[in-house]
Amino acid sequence: MDELDLSAILPWDQGEPPAPPRPRADALPWQPPRDGATVIPLTAADGAAGRFDMRRFAGWLRDADVIDQGPIELPGATVTLPYGMRLMRRFDGIVRQVYERRGYEEYDYPLLVPSSVLEPSRKIMPLDGALLFAGDDADWGAERKRMVLTPTGEGAVYTHWAQMVRTSADLPVRAYRRTRYFRPARSGRSVFRAIEASDVYEFQACFADDATAREGFTDAVAMARRLCAEMHVPALWGTRPPWTNNAGVADVTVGGDVPLPQGTTIQVGSVYQQGRRFSEIYGVGYRDRTGFHHTHHVTGALTRRLVLMHLMLGMDAAGELLVHPDLAPVQVAVTLSGGDAQEQDEARALVDQLGRLGVTGSLDITDDRKQVGRLHQRWRRQGVPLRVYLQSRRRPGDRTRAVVVRADTRHEAVLLTDNAAQLAELLPAALDEVGTGYLARTREFVRRQCHPADRNNVREILAARAVAVTPLRATREAVTEAGSWGLGEVLGLRRLTEPALCVVTGEPTSTVAYLSPRR
């Protein structure tokens, strides 16, 4: 195949990065920070992007109690720390909601399978050097590769389906699971590349015929895009060119990529229209009056990379996080310095009322001012959207003084109230402001990184380490030629609404490509 059929290419339909949201009206009387400091996002043009590296990013995540790469000396091996686990629980809930709304049901499959389970896959996947084997001393002594840690789910899932599916009444099957992938990696400590990839939310669907499988593929792509939207990670989705990807595993592959601060991109999700290639080698099918029919499969995965990219895109140049309220384990963190029994009850009532309003709050009461400072320093590093200092009343008749600090700008609002619980009605709107601030920060960066390009400036854009969005024919020749420049790679293709001149051939084309700088 030297040219992709237009029907296989993802339509443009809002293919450009989403626009930054309009600013919201101030919910509180915000004032600049008292120290006069200005928050510089990591992704800002004058931020730390030029000196950004993965090792520094991993160190910032450790400081925020998210992950630690230090103890386990294997490529990409990480210890997930308590705050990281809380973030992952929030992510897990979002994934399950998105998947299950589309009719996918959760299964669990073993991570360790007999080597024979993956043998059929060798017919269409290059597995030499791509597997991690397991065994006991007797196996190693006999040089026997008895078991393998699964690099993807196809082998285990399709072996199961071969026994589960008998008639068309058993179809469709829509399954997902939270799993781990095991793949060899000789070197490197990137949080995005590991021997043991954690928190992979893989999904598979099995259909009776090609027509329903195509509908299922379209639905799966929409599901993947919906999850990115729910995570507030603006990804660039496109149809992968088969000539620079593993075309043997799917008829059509759609991938989602996110720009990184240093100018490259990283894949956060993928969806595959596999056709019958796997059902034929694993014997998955159903029988009717006309004979035996192999099933049509759709598969894909989104992973914890979405969480990591959410954190990276919200981070500031000093390595402090900004977490969107939808993902934040704690949305409003409150401290009360001392206070009598009545003030403490009012502070607890504030957090309880926030809970009734759908806002997750926490409360720490202490007389130790240093402890208050340490708590707010930690919450600031972890990107808690709103922090509230409650100061106890000094004398009878005084009002409670509250200082509310927002994480995106660190602007402060000073409020006086007769009862701290009354603040609960004001804080949800302020929380929405922080969410808008997160979206403005991330979307402005992605839009700034993506440049419309033509034959006159495409190489200049790639050399400046930005993503070029440029007309490109969906042909082997054009894709290969663009890659031969040595400046970038074709991430994906989209269908144009109006023809434009191909950046390689100069001829009219109905497709546009995302070209990403090389690493």
ChimeraX attribute file (.defattr): number of C-alpha atoms within 10 A of each C-alpha:
attribute: neighborCount
match mode: 1-to-1
recipient: residues
	/A:1	8
	/A:2	11
	/A:3	15
	/A:4	17
	/A:5	10
	/A:6	14
	/A:7	8
	/A:8	17
	/A:9	23
	/A:10	23
	/A:11	18
	/A:12	16
	/A:13	10
	/A:14	7
	/A:15	17
	/A:16	16
	/A:17	18
	/A:18	17
	/A:19	13
	/A:20	18
	/A:21	15
	/A:22	10
	/A:23	10
	/A:24	13
	/A:25	9
	/A:26	10
	/A:27	15
	/A:28	16
	/A:29	11
	/A:30	17
	/A:31	13
	/A:32	14
	/A:33	15
	/A:34	9
	/A:35	6
	/A:36	8
	/A:37	11
	/A:38	11
	/A:39	17
	/A:40	17
	/A:41	27
	/A:42	26
	/A:43	27
	/A:44	18
	/A:45	14
	/A:46	11
	/A:47	17
	/A:48	19
	/A:49	17
	/A:50	13
	/A:51	10
	/A:52	16
	/A:53	13
	/A:54	13
	/A:55	13
	/A:56	12
	/A:57	18
	/A:58	22
	/A:59	17
	/A:60	22
	/A:61	26
	/A:62	19
	/A:63	16
	/A:64	23
	/A:65	18
	/A:66	24
	/A:67	22
	/A:68	21
	/A:69	21
	/A:70	15
	/A:71	9
	/A:72	11
	/A:73	10
	/A:74	17
	/A:75	20
	/A:76	20
	/A:77	24
	/A:78	23
	/A:79	15
	/A:80	18
	/A:81	16
	/A:82	13
	/A:83	18
	/A:84	22
	/A:85	16
	/A:86	17
	/A:87	20
	/A:88	19
	/A:89	14
	/A:90	16
	/A:91	24
	/A:92	15
	/A:93	11
	/A:94	16
	/A:95	23
	/A:96	19
	/A:97	13
	/A:98	16
	/A:99	22
	/A:100	15
	/A:101	11
	/A:102	15
	/A:103	12
	/A:104	19
	/A:105	16
	/A:106	14
	/A:107	12
	/A:108	11
	/A:109	13
	/A:110	11
	/A:111	16
	/A:112	15
	/A:113	18
	/A:114	17
	/A:115	17
	/A:116	13
	/A:117	18
	/A:118	24
	/A:119	14
	/A:120	15
	/A:121	18
	/A:122	11
	/A:123	14
	/A:124	15
	/A:125	15
	/A:126	12
	/A:127	13
	/A:128	7
	/A:129	8
	/A:130	13
	/A:131	16
	/A:132	16
	/A:133	17
	/A:134	17
	/A:135	14
	/A:136	11
	/A:137	9
	/A:138	9
	/A:139	13
	/A:140	12
	/A:141	9
	/A:142	8
	/A:143	10
	/A:144	14
	/A:145	16
	/A:146	15
	/A:147	19
	/A:148	20
	/A:149	20
	/A:150	25
	/A:151	22
	/A:152	18
	/A:153	21
	/A:154	19
	/A:155	21
	/A:156	18
	/A:157	18
	/A:158	21
	/A:159	16
	/A:160	14
	/A:161	18
	/A:162	17
	/A:163	11
	/A:164	14
	/A:165	19
	/A:166	16
	/A:167	14
	/A:168	16
	/A:169	9
	/A:170	13
	/A:171	17
	/A:172	19
	/A:173	17
	/A:174	22
	/A:175	20
	/A:176	22
	/A:177	20
	/A:178	20
	/A:179	19
	/A:180	21
	/A:181	18
	/A:182	21
	/A:183	19
	/A:184	14
	/A:185	16
	/A:186	9
	/A:187	12
	/A:188	13
	/A:189	19
	/A:190	17
	/A:191	20
	/A:192	18
	/A:193	16
	/A:194	22
	/A:195	19
	/A:196	19
	/A:197	21
	/A:198	18
	/A:199	18
	/A:200	18
	/A:201	20
	/A:202	23
	/A:203	24
	/A:204	23
	/A:205	22
	/A:206	28
	/A:207	25
	/A:208	21
	/A:209	18
	/A:210	15
	/A:211	11
	/A:212	14
	/A:213	22
	/A:214	18
	/A:215	12
	/A:216	23
	/A:217	24
	/A:218	15
	/A:219	13
	/A:220	25
	/A:221	25
	/A:222	14
	/A:223	19
	/A:224	25
	/A:225	22
	/A:226	15
	/A:227	22
	/A:228	21
	/A:229	13
	/A:230	16
	/A:231	19
	/A:232	22
	/A:233	25
	/A:234	27
	/A:235	26
	/A:236	23
	/A:237	28
	/A:238	26
	/A:239	26
	/A:240	25
	/A:241	25
	/A:242	22
	/A:243	15
	/A:244	14
	/A:245	11
	/A:246	14
	/A:247	16
	/A:248	14
	/A:249	19
	/A:250	20
	/A:251	14
	/A:252	22
	/A:253	28
	/A:254	24
	/A:255	24
	/A:256	25
	/A:257	22
	/A:258	21
	/A:259	24
	/A:260	19
	/A:261	25
	/A:262	18
	/A:263	19
	/A:264	20
	/A:265	22
	/A:266	16
	/A:267	19
	/A:268	25
	/A:269	26
	/A:270	24
	/A:271	27
	/A:272	22
	/A:273	26
	/A:274	21
	/A:275	23
	/A:276	24
	/A:277	19
	/A:278	23
	/A:279	21
	/A:280	15
	/A:281	16
	/A:282	23
	/A:283	18
	/A:284	25
	/A:285	25
	/A:286	20
	/A:287	13
	/A:288	10
	/A:289	5
	/A:290	6
	/A:291	7
	/A:292	13
	/A:293	19
	/A:294	23
	/A:295	28
	/A:296	27
	/A:297	30
	/A:298	27
	/A:299	25
	/A:300	23
	/A:301	21
	/A:302	23
	/A:303	22
	/A:304	19
	/A:305	20
	/A:306	21
	/A:307	21
	/A:308	21
	/A:309	21
	/A:310	23
	/A:311	23
	/A:312	24
	/A:313	29
	/A:314	27
	/A:315	27
	/A:316	23
	/A:317	19
	/A:318	14
	/A:319	23
	/A:320	26
	/A:321	28
	/A:322	30
	/A:323	28
	/A:324	27
	/A:325	23
	/A:326	19
	/A:327	21
	/A:328	20
	/A:329	23
	/A:330	22
	/A:331	24
	/A:332	26
	/A:333	22
	/A:334	25
	/A:335	22
	/A:336	22
	/A:337	19
	/A:338	18
	/A:339	19
	/A:340	10
	/A:341	9
	/A:342	10
	/A:343	21
	/A:344	20
	/A:345	14
	/A:346	16
	/A:347	25
	/A:348	21
	/A:349	17
	/A:350	22
	/A:351	23
	/A:352	19
	/A:353	19
	/A:354	23
	/A:355	14
	/A:356	10
	/A:357	13
	/A:358	10
	/A:359	19
	/A:360	18
	/A:361	20
	/A:362	18
	/A:363	17
	/A:364	16
	/A:365	17
	/A:366	14
	/A:367	11
	/A:368	10
	/A:369	12
	/A:370	9
	/A:371	15
	/A:372	18
	/A:373	13
	/A:374	11
	/A:375	16
	/A:376	19
	/A:377	12
	/A:378	15
	/A:379	21
	/A:380	21
	/A:381	21
	/A:382	27
	/A:383	26
	/A:384	26
	/A:385	31
	/A:386	26
	/A:387	26
	/A:388	21
	/A:389	19
	/A:390	24
	/A:391	19
	/A:392	18
	/A:393	17
	/A:394	10
	/A:395	7
	/A:396	6
	/A:397	8
	/A:398	12
	/A:399	17
	/A:400	18
	/A:401	18
	/A:402	21
	/A:403	15
	/A:404	25
	/A:405	27
	/A:406	24
	/A:407	28
	/A:408	28
	/A:409	20
	/A:410	22
	/A:411	19
	/A:412	21
	/A:413	18
	/A:414	15
	/A:415	16
	/A:416	15
	/A:417	13
	/A:418	15
	/A:419	17
	/A:420	24
	/A:421	19
	/A:422	15
	/A:423	19
	/A:424	19
	/A:425	13
	/A:426	12
	/A:427	21
	/A:428	19
	/A:429	16
	/A:430	22
	/A:431	22
	/A:432	17
	/A:433	22
	/A:434	25
	/A:435	22
	/A:436	19
	/A:437	23
	/A:438	27
	/A:439	23
	/A:440	18
	/A:441	23
	/A:442	25
	/A:443	21
	/A:444	18
	/A:445	23
	/A:446	27
	/A:447	17
	/A:448	15
	/A:449	24
	/A:450	21
	/A:451	19
	/A:452	15
	/A:453	21
	/A:454	20
	/A:455	15
	/A:456	9
	/A:457	15
	/A:458	22
	/A:459	19
	/A:460	14
	/A:461	23
	/A:462	24
	/A:463	16
	/A:464	13
	/A:465	21
	/A:466	26
	/A:467	31
	/A:468	26
	/A:469	21
	/A:470	24
	/A:471	29
	/A:472	29
	/A:473	26
	/A:474	28
	/A:475	17
	/A:476	16
	/A:477	14
	/A:478	18
	/A:479	23
	/A:480	16
	/A:481	13
	/A:482	19
	/A:483	16
	/A:484	11
	/A:485	11
	/A:486	13
	/A:487	20
	/A:488	23
	/A:489	22
	/A:490	22
	/A:491	27
	/A:492	25
	/A:493	31
	/A:494	25
	/A:495	24
	/A:496	20
	/A:497	12
	/A:498	9
	/A:499	14
	/A:500	19
	/A:501	19
	/A:502	22
	/A:503	23
	/A:504	18
	/A:505	14
	/A:506	14
	/A:507	13
	/A:508	15
	/A:509	19
	/A:510	18
	/A:511	25
	/A:512	30
	/A:513	29
	/A:514	26
	/A:515	30
	/A:516	28
	/A:517	24
	/A:518	15
	/A:519	11
